[in-house]
Amino acid sequence: MGTTTSKLDFIIAGTQKSGTSVLTYYLNQHPAIAMAHKEEAHLLVQPRRHFFDNEAMFASGNINYDLLHRDVPLTAQTLVTGTCTPVYTYWKPAMQRIHDYNPSIKLIILLRNPIDRAFSHWNMQRDRKLDSLDFLEAVKQEENRAREVYPLQLRKFSYVERGFYSEQMERVFKFFPREQVLVIKFDDLRRDYRAVTDRIFNFLGVPPFPRLKTREENVILYARRMTQSEREYLFSIFENDIAKLENLLCWDCSDWKPD
């Protein structure tokens, strides 16, 4: 087969620091799945990966969907094509843009305890020397930082905002029927990746693939552990949203609550 595809069949659309890289690693092993890009990349480094959150491109009206399809490694065995850009659930205009591109596309969304996700996100930015603030101070300064980039959304320091999942999922379901959306708990992927990937293969309509090679999730050594008081403070921020998410997805998220 050639090296281009007419339209992508699926996107791993969320969420950052929730296992999307390791999931991409697993899906890339399936001979019937061709993914456009193997790893996440920043907008400025690889604009094809950050397509539906590229505000400059959409503002210009010069939207070249061929960028999405370049370098997709198609073979005679390929049945479905996809990509992974976990900012899309967070980025408010992205779902409508994805729907305009392909209303039949399937979305895979990984959700992690938003408290742990926020701490992992901050730790990544600290490790990259992009954030000098301590965790709790960074959380408290997030609204001020967001005002500095308004009307755009905050990218680097959106530790809390990215964890309001109910609003994001409501936006997803506004544009896509539930049968086109597979939402997975990060902890389930860590606990039993084979069961989760079997669900995903079935969702994508490809045969089972039992010969997956394992890989540890990307690990960045934390400078310190989150304190109990920090965890409780974050839970007070997320508590109402978690309850909404439980109702929306019929989930039990009691394991996200502080001990």
C-alpha positions as CSV (number, residue, x, y, z in Angstrom):
1,M,0.0,0.0,0.0
2,G,1.0,3.7,-0.2
3,T,2.1,6.0,2.5
4,T,-1.0,8.1,2.8
5,T,-4.5,7.5,4.0
6,S,-7.7,9.4,3.2
7,K,-8.8,10.0,6.8
8,L,-7.7,8.8,10.2
9,D,-9.9,6.2,11.8
10,F,-9.2,7.0,15.5
11,I,-7.4,9.4,17.8
12,I,-6.1,8.9,21.3
13,A,-7.4,12.3,22.4
14,G,-6.7,12.5,26.1
15,T,-5.4,13.0,28.6
16,Q,-1.8,14.2,29.2
17,K,0.2,12.3,31.8
18,S,-2.4,9.5,31.8
19,G,-0.6,6.7,29.9
20,T,-1.1,7.8,26.3
21,S,2.6,7.2,25.4
22,V,2.6,3.6,26.6
23,L,-0.8,2.9,25.0
24,T,0.6,4.2,21.7
25,Y,3.5,1.8,22.1
26,Y,1.1,-1.1,22.5
27,L,-1.1,-0.1,19.6
28,N,1.9,0.3,17.3
29,Q,2.7,-3.3,17.8
30,H,-0.5,-4.5,16.2
31,P,0.1,-5.2,12.5
32,A,-3.4,-4.0,11.5
33,I,-2.9,-0.6,13.2
34,A,-0.9,2.2,11.6
35,M,-0.3,5.3,13.7
36,A,0.8,8.5,12.2
37,H,3.3,9.3,14.9
38,K,4.9,7.1,17.5
39,E,5.3,9.6,20.3
40,E,3.8,12.8,21.6
41,A,5.5,16.0,20.4
42,H,5.2,19.7,21.1
43,L,3.3,21.9,18.7
44,L,6.4,23.8,17.7
45,V,8.4,20.6,17.2
46,Q,5.9,18.5,15.2
47,P,2.9,20.6,14.1
48,R,1.3,17.6,12.4
49,R,0.7,16.1,15.9
50,H,-0.9,19.2,17.2
51,F,-3.3,19.8,14.3
52,F,-6.7,20.4,15.8
53,D,-5.3,22.7,18.5
54,N,-3.3,24.8,16.0
55,E,-5.1,28.1,16.4
56,A,-3.0,30.0,13.9
57,M,-3.7,27.5,11.2
58,F,-7.5,27.4,11.8
59,A,-7.6,31.2,12.1
60,S,-5.9,31.5,8.7
61,G,-8.4,29.2,7.0
62,N,-5.6,27.4,5.3
63,I,-6.4,23.9,6.7
64,N,-4.3,21.2,5.0
65,Y,-5.6,17.8,6.2
66,D,-2.9,16.1,4.2
67,L,-0.6,17.0,7.0
68,L,-2.4,14.5,9.2
69,H,-1.9,11.7,6.8
70,R,1.8,12.0,5.9
71,D,4.2,9.3,7.0
72,V,1.4,6.9,8.2
73,P,3.2,3.6,7.8
74,L,0.6,1.7,5.8
75,T,1.2,-1.9,4.9
76,A,-0.9,-4.7,3.3
77,Q,-2.1,-5.6,6.8
78,T,-3.3,-2.2,7.8
79,L,-7.0,-2.0,8.7
80,V,-7.2,1.2,10.7
81,T,-5.1,4.4,11.1
82,G,-4.8,6.7,14.0
83,T,-2.7,9.2,16.0
84,C,-2.2,10.3,19.6
85,T,-2.6,13.9,20.7
86,P,-3.8,14.0,24.3
87,V,-4.4,17.7,24.5
88,Y,-7.5,17.4,22.3
89,T,-10.0,16.7,25.1
90,Y,-8.8,19.7,26.9
91,W,-8.6,22.1,23.9
92,K,-12.1,23.5,23.6
93,P,-12.4,24.0,19.8
94,A,-10.8,20.6,19.0
95,M,-13.8,18.3,19.2
96,Q,-15.8,20.3,16.7
97,R,-12.8,20.5,14.4
98,I,-12.3,16.7,14.6
99,H,-16.0,16.2,13.9
100,D,-15.8,18.4,10.9
101,Y,-12.8,16.4,9.7
102,N,-14.3,13.0,10.2
103,P,-17.7,12.6,12.0
104,S,-17.2,8.8,12.1
105,I,-13.8,8.9,13.8
106,K,-13.4,6.9,17.0
107,L,-11.9,8.5,20.1
108,I,-9.9,6.8,22.9
109,I,-9.6,8.7,26.1
110,L,-7.5,7.8,29.1
111,L,-8.5,9.5,32.4
112,R,-6.3,9.5,35.5
113,N,-7.0,10.6,39.0
114,P,-6.9,14.4,38.4
115,I,-4.9,15.0,41.6
116,D,-2.2,12.6,40.5
117,R,-2.3,13.9,37.0
118,A,-1.8,17.5,38.1
119,F,1.2,16.5,40.3
120,S,2.7,14.5,37.5
121,H,2.2,17.4,35.0
122,W,3.8,19.9,37.4
123,N,6.7,17.5,38.0
124,M,7.3,17.2,34.3
125,Q,7.4,21.0,33.9
126,R,9.7,21.2,36.9
127,D,12.0,18.6,35.4
128,R,12.1,20.5,32.1
129,K,13.0,23.6,34.1
130,L,9.9,25.4,32.8
131,D,8.3,26.0,36.2
132,S,10.2,27.3,39.2
133,L,7.1,27.4,41.5
134,D,6.5,24.8,44.1
135,F,3.4,22.6,43.4
136,L,0.8,24.2,45.6
137,E,2.0,27.7,44.6
138,A,1.7,26.7,40.9
139,V,-1.8,25.5,41.5
140,K,-2.8,28.7,43.2
141,Q,-1.2,30.8,40.5
142,E,-2.9,29.0,37.6
143,E,-5.7,31.4,37.2
144,N,-3.3,34.4,37.0
145,R,-1.2,32.5,34.5
146,A,-4.3,31.7,32.4
147,R,-5.3,35.4,32.3
148,E,-1.9,36.2,30.8
149,V,-2.6,34.0,27.7
150,Y,-6.4,34.7,27.4
151,P,-8.3,34.2,25.1
152,L,-6.2,31.2,24.4
153,Q,-6.1,28.3,26.8
154,L,-3.2,27.8,29.1
155,R,-0.9,25.0,27.9
156,K,2.2,24.6,30.1
157,F,0.8,25.3,33.5
158,S,-2.7,24.0,33.2
159,Y,-2.3,21.5,36.1
160,V,-5.8,21.9,37.5
161,E,-7.8,23.0,34.4
162,R,-6.9,19.8,32.5
163,G,-8.3,17.7,35.3
164,F,-11.9,19.0,35.0
165,Y,-13.0,15.9,33.1
166,S,-16.7,16.2,33.2
167,E,-16.8,19.4,31.1
168,Q,-14.4,17.8,28.7
169,M,-16.4,14.6,28.3
170,E,-19.6,16.6,27.9
171,R,-17.9,18.4,25.0
172,V,-16.9,15.1,23.5
173,F,-20.4,13.7,23.7
174,K,-21.8,16.8,22.2
175,F,-20.1,16.0,18.9
176,F,-19.7,12.2,19.0
177,P,-22.1,9.4,20.0
178,R,-20.9,7.2,22.9
179,E,-20.4,4.2,20.7
180,Q,-17.6,6.1,19.0
181,V,-15.9,6.9,22.3
182,L,-13.9,4.6,24.6
183,V,-13.0,6.0,28.0
184,I,-10.5,4.1,30.0
185,K,-9.1,4.5,33.5
186,F,-5.4,5.0,33.7
187,D,-5.2,2.6,36.7
188,D,-6.9,-0.1,34.6
189,L,-4.2,0.2,32.0
190,R,-1.5,-0.1,34.6
191,R,-3.2,-3.0,36.3
192,D,-4.1,-5.1,33.3
193,Y,-2.8,-3.7,30.0
194,R,-3.8,-6.9,28.1
195,A,-7.4,-6.7,29.1
196,V,-7.5,-3.0,28.2
197,T,-5.8,-3.4,24.8
198,D,-8.2,-6.3,24.0
199,R,-11.0,-3.9,24.6
200,I,-9.4,-1.3,22.4
201,F,-8.7,-3.8,19.6
202,N,-12.4,-4.9,19.7
203,F,-13.5,-1.2,19.7
204,L,-11.3,-0.5,16.7
205,G,-12.5,-3.6,14.8
206,V,-9.2,-5.3,14.6
207,P,-8.3,-8.9,15.6
208,P,-6.9,-9.7,19.0
209,F,-3.1,-9.5,19.3
210,P,-1.8,-11.5,22.2
211,R,1.9,-11.0,21.5
212,L,2.3,-7.5,23.0
213,K,5.7,-6.6,24.3
214,T,5.6,-4.8,27.6
215,R,7.1,-1.4,28.3
216,E,7.2,0.6,31.5
217,E,5.4,3.9,31.5
218,N,7.7,6.9,31.1
219,V,8.9,7.6,34.6
220,I,10.4,11.0,35.8
221,L,11.8,10.8,39.3
222,Y,9.8,13.2,41.5
223,A,11.6,15.7,43.5
224,R,9.3,14.9,46.4
225,R,6.1,13.2,47.2
226,M,2.8,15.1,47.3
227,T,1.8,15.9,50.9
228,Q,-1.5,14.8,52.3
229,S,-2.6,18.4,52.8
230,E,-1.8,19.1,49.1
231,R,-3.9,16.1,48.1
232,E,-6.8,17.2,50.2
233,Y,-6.6,20.7,48.8
234,L,-6.7,19.4,45.3
235,F,-9.5,17.1,46.1
236,S,-11.5,20.1,47.4
237,I,-11.1,21.6,43.9
238,F,-12.0,18.5,42.0
239,E,-14.6,16.9,44.2
240,N,-17.7,18.3,42.5
241,D,-16.3,17.5,39.0
242,I,-15.4,14.0,40.0
243,A,-19.0,13.5,41.1
244,K,-20.3,14.8,37.8
245,L,-17.9,12.5,35.9
246,E,-19.1,9.5,37.9
247,N,-22.7,10.2,36.8
248,L,-21.7,10.9,33.3
249,L,-19.7,7.7,32.8
250,C,-21.4,5.5,35.4
251,W,-18.0,5.2,37.0
252,D,-17.0,4.6,40.6
253,C,-14.1,7.0,41.3
254,S,-13.9,6.5,45.1
255,D,-10.3,5.4,44.6
256,W,-9.6,9.0,43.5
257,K,-10.5,10.3,47.0
258,P,-7.8,10.9,49.6
259,D,-7.4,8.2,52.2
